[in-house]
């Protein structure tokens, strides 16, 4: 009788004993998975927020630096712009070229923003008086909302007064229409506010100008010091006339009184008449050497006649090489062609 085995177990050759292979990872529950995912998202968010804060800080510092240097441009409401901190170098008279500027703004817009400084309650104008004036007139005339605000570069608060004056002056040095009287008046006003002499103020404000130009400004400052209260239109005085007046004022102490008397005799004068009076004063104040014709020692004959005219009494004086008419009439306001025709008719009639 054959023996029978109690346990007959067949082992697969590929079977590996327990404990010799890593067990599969334990399965996480839904709550654990959610907590892990939230932690990872929070870390990413915190990193992103830190990067955003760093970028915002960098941009804020950059904005402050640009604003300090006057490199930020924005739209500024016209009614928030003041003109009290700086003495303007513009005449208060109507600008003859303002209409052209307005037409250009209407056609192509404002190509060069004005420059303002932030002050309490608004902005202070530093550069761009004519542009601001044009915008204000356009806003009033058209009612268009686009002219209620003007493009402006923004200067941060706290800029030194001399820096602001220099910015205004350096821009205006390139203007062809600014007169020496206006530049001198600005220097005198700045000197009074800063406690400097006029000469020092001119050197400080017009450091970018040539030495000769600064010399002319000093001469006009002297002219305004002596005759400023008597001049209604100093900005209309050309350089040559102004320098001649200063020379005569320095040579003859009584010349200032003579000029004042001439100006006061025409209280209702306009710019053209005032300039004519000043030029006449220069001509009368200059001493001309007496000349005689070669070979002749005889004094020249002199004839004086008076004519009653609708304008008044005309005093006419004739002498060698000269015929002078003195009449209460502004001959400088007459059209040049008309004056030329009258002079030709006068000389042609003398030949006959």
Secondary structure, 3 states (H helix, E strand, C coil): CCCCCCCCCCCCCCCCCCCCCCCCCCCCCHHHHHHHHHHHHHHHHHHHHHHHHHHHHHHHHHHHHHHHCCCEEEEEEHHHEECCCCCCCCCCCCCCCHHHHHHHHHHHCCCCCEEEEEECCEEEEEECHHHHHHHHHHHHHHCCHHHCEEEEEEECCCCCHHHHHHHHHHHHCCCCCCCHHHHHHHHHHHHHHHCCCHHHHHHHHCCCCCHHHHHHHHHHHHHHHHHHHHCCCHHHCCHHHHHHHHHHHHHCCCHHHHHHHHHHCCCCCCHHHHHHHHHHHHHHHCCCCCCCCCCCCCCCCCEEEEEEECCEEEEEEEECCEEEEECCCCHHHCCHHHHHHHHHHHHHHHHC
